C-alpha cells in the first residue's frame, strides 16, 4: 500500500499522485510552447517547379479573427510561432519559402497572391489543428482549402500542449501542399492578361 507523502510545516497530507498533478499544473501555467521553424517540403517544391518559368509574388496574409502571436492552450499556456510573430505571417512566410526553393518567387512578378485565414485553431483535447485558407490572386481568381491535421491526444496538459506546438509546422506544410496540388492553383499564377474578364472562384 502506498503511503501518503507529507508536506511539513502545514500539516497537510498529499498523495504523491496529487502532488504530481499540482506540479504539472503549475509548470503548464507558466510555460510557453513554440512551434518548430518552417522548412519547405520536397513534394511541394517539386509540384511548384512544374510551373516554371512562371514567377509569382506573395502579398499580405490576414486572419478573419486575429489571434495575435499566440493562442492559449490548457491552463493558459500559450502556443506561439518560433519568432513570436503573428500566425498569418508564419503562414505567409511558409508560402514564400516554398516558392523561393522552387525558384518561382519574385517580388516583381506580374501576379501577387494574398491570403485570409478563415479558420485557425486547434483542440489539444482532440489532438487536431484546423486551418482554412482563402488564397486570392491579383488576376481575380481564388480558391479555398481546409487542412485538418491530426497529431494525437494526450491526457497530460504539458505533453498535449507541447505536441500542439510541434504539430503547427507540419500542419502548415500540409496546408501549403494541399493548396499547390489543388486543380485550380495553376489559374492563380496566370497573368491578368491571360485570365477571363470575370475571373473565377473555386472552393
Residue pairs with C-beta under 8 A, 6 or more apart in sequence:
2 15
2 16
4 13
4 14
4 15
4 16
5 13
5 14
5 15
5 16
5 19
6 13
6 14
7 13
7 14
7 19
14 22
24 156
24 157
24 158
25 75
25 157
27 158
28 73
28 74
28 75
28 77
28 157
28 158
28 161
29 75
29 76
29 77
30 77
31 77
31 158
31 161
32 70
32 77
32 78
32 80
33 73
33 77
33 78
33 79
33 80
33 161
33 162
33 164
33 165
34 79
34 80
34 81
34 82
34 84
34 165
35 79
35 80
35 81
35 82
35 90
35 165
35 166
35 168
35 169
36 82
36 166
36 169
37 82
37 169
38 82
38 90
38 93
38 94
38 97
38 169
38 172
38 173
39 97
39 169
40 97
40 98
40 101
40 102
41 98
41 173
41 176
41 177
43 177
44 98
44 102
44 173
44 176
44 177
44 180
45 98
45 101
45 102
46 102
47 177
47 180
47 181
48 98
48 99
48 101
48 102
48 104
48 180
49 102
49 103
49 104
51 102
51 104
51 186
51 189
52 102
52 103
52 104
54 104
54 189
54 190
55 104
55 105
55 106
55 108
55 109
55 110
55 111
56 99
56 104
56 105
56 106
56 109
56 111
56 112
56 113
56 188
56 189
57 105
57 106
57 107
57 108
57 109
57 111
57 112
57 113
58 92
58 95
58 96
58 99
58 105
58 112
58 113
58 114
59 112
59 113
59 114
59 138
60 92
60 114
61 88
61 89
61 91
61 92
61 114
61 115
61 116
61 117
62 88
62 115
62 116
62 117
63 86
63 87
63 88
63 116
63 117
63 120
64 116
64 117
64 118
64 119
65 120
66 86
66 88
67 86
67 87
67 120
68 86
69 80
69 81
69 84
69 85
69 86
69 87
70 78
70 79
70 80
70 84
71 78
71 79
71 80
71 87
71 121
71 122
72 78
72 79
73 79
73 124
73 157
73 160
73 161
73 164
73 165
74 124
74 157
74 160
74 161
75 157
77 157
77 161
79 122
79 161
79 164
79 165
79 168
80 165
81 87
81 89
81 90
81 168
82 90
87 117
87 120
88 115
88 117
88 120
90 168
90 172
91 115
91 117
91 131
91 133
91 172
91 175
92 115
94 172
94 173
94 175
94 176
95 113
95 115
95 176
96 105
98 176
98 180
99 105
104 189
110 191
110 192
111 137
111 138
111 139
111 188
111 189
111 190
111 191
111 192
112 137
112 138
113 135
113 136
113 137
113 138
113 188
114 135
114 136
114 138
115 133
115 134
115 135
115 136
116 133
116 134
116 136
117 131
117 132
117 133
118 132
118 133
118 134
118 144
119 130
119 131
119 132
119 146
120 130
120 131
120 132
121 129
121 130
122 128
122 129
122 130
122 164
122 167
122 168
123 130
124 157
124 160
124 161
124 163
124 164
125 153
125 160
126 153
127 150
127 151
127 152
127 153
127 154
127 160
127 163
127 164
128 148
128 149
128 150
128 151
129 147
129 148
129 149
129 151
129 164
129 167
129 168
129 171
130 146
130 147
130 148
130 149
131 146
131 147
131 149
131 171
131 172
131 175
132 144
132 145
132 146
132 147
133 144
133 145
133 146
133 147
133 175
133 179
134 142
134 143
134 144
135 142
135 143
135 144
135 145
135 179
135 188
136 142
136 188
137 187
137 188
137 189
138 192
139 187
139 188
139 190
139 191
139 192
139 194
139 195
139 199
140 192
140 195
140 198
140 199
140 200
141 184
141 187
141 188
141 190
141 195
141 199
141 200
141 201
141 202
142 188
142 199
142 201
142 202
143 179
143 182
143 184
143 185
143 188
143 201
143 202
143 203
144 202
144 203
145 175
145 178
145 179
145 182
147 171
147 172
147 174
147 175
147 178
149 167
149 170
149 171
149 174
151 163
151 164
151 166
151 167
151 170
151 171
152 163
153 160
154 160
154 163
179 185
182 202
184 200
184 202
187 195
187 200
